[in-house]
Amino acid sequence: MQKITIKIENELNTQLINYSIANNINKSEAVRRFLKQGIDNKIPENKLKEELKSIKQGLLSEIKKQTERMVSLQVKNLMYTLINFHLFKSDIFIKAMKHDFSDLKSAEDVNNFVDVLVNKAKKSAVEDKVDGLHSKNKSQSKE
């Protein structure tokens, strides 16, 4: 067995003595155990790089999957919003077509009539009377 000499801080020496006493071994044996443990447990740098690369690929894959899911949900929500917007416009148009315009004598009467229709559409939007392609009122009346 080779003999070596090392210098350590006082605090580390105290810890080494306490470890030696607790394990009923001398300081040389304690140092040998620590050296052996450190050498045996050393993970090669290329192995660490491979592990990090694998973790990175997994994270990127999960991020891509979740991003695609969020985009899909946003597209669905946008489609729902656009469908409702066009249904509200259609509702206003149909109500306007059913109206007898003979009572609209002035531009102010026309503006008031349009305001009434717009307010009805706003109220419908707030109450969410339209769900997808079907009016909730119609689907409820069928039940």
PEHUSUL-V650710 format. One record per backbone hydrogen bond with DSSP energy under -0.5 kcal/mol. CO is the residue of the C=O (numbers start at 1). NH is the residue of the N-H. E is the energy in kcal/mol with one decimal. If there is no record, write none. Layout:
co: (CO,CO)
nh: (NH,NH)
e: (E,E)
//
This chain:
co: (9,10,11,12,13,14,15,16,17,18,19,20,21,26,27,28,29,30,31,32,33,34,35,36,37,39,42,44,45,46,47,48,49,50,51,52,53,54,55,56,57,58,59,60,61,62,63,64,65,66,67,68,69,70,71,72,73,74,75,76,77,78,79,80,81,82,83,84,85,86,87,88,89,90,91,92,93,94,95,96,99,100,101,103,106,107,108,109,110,111,112,113,114,115,116,117,118,119,120,121,122,123,124,124,129,129,129,130,131,134,135,136,137,138,139)
nh: (13,14,15,16,17,18,19,20,21,22,23,25,24,30,31,32,33,34,35,36,37,38,39,40,41,42,44,48,49,50,51,52,53,54,55,56,57,58,59,60,61,62,63,64,65,66,67,68,69,70,71,72,73,74,75,76,77,78,79,80,81,82,83,84,85,86,87,88,89,90,91,92,93,94,95,96,97,98,99,99,101,103,104,105,110,111,112,113,114,115,116,117,118,119,120,121,122,123,124,125,126,127,128,129,131,136,137,132,134,131,139,140,141,142,143)
e: (-2.2,-2.4,-2.2,-2.4,-2.5,-2.6,-2.4,-2.5,-2.6,-2.5,-1.9,-2.5,-1.0,-2.0,-2.6,-2.4,-2.5,-2.4,-2.7,-2.7,-2.9,-2.6,-2.5,-3.0,-2.3,-0.7,-0.5,-1.9,-2.4,-2.0,-2.3,-2.8,-2.4,-2.4,-2.5,-2.6,-2.4,-2.2,-2.6,-2.7,-2.3,-2.3,-2.8,-2.4,-2.3,-2.6,-2.5,-2.5,-1.9,-2.5,-2.5,-2.3,-2.3,-2.3,-2.5,-2.3,-2.5,-2.5,-2.7,-2.5,-2.4,-2.8,-2.7,-2.4,-2.5,-2.5,-2.3,-2.5,-2.1,-2.5,-2.5,-2.3,-2.4,-2.9,-2.3,-2.3,-2.3,-1.8,-0.7,-0.6,-0.7,-0.8,-1.6,-1.2,-1.9,-2.6,-2.5,-2.4,-2.6,-2.5,-2.2,-2.0,-2.8,-2.6,-2.1,-2.3,-2.7,-2.5,-2.4,-2.4,-2.4,-2.5,-1.0,-1.8,-0.5,-3.8,-0.6,-0.5,-1.8,-2.4,-2.4,-2.4,-2.0,-1.5,-0.8)
//
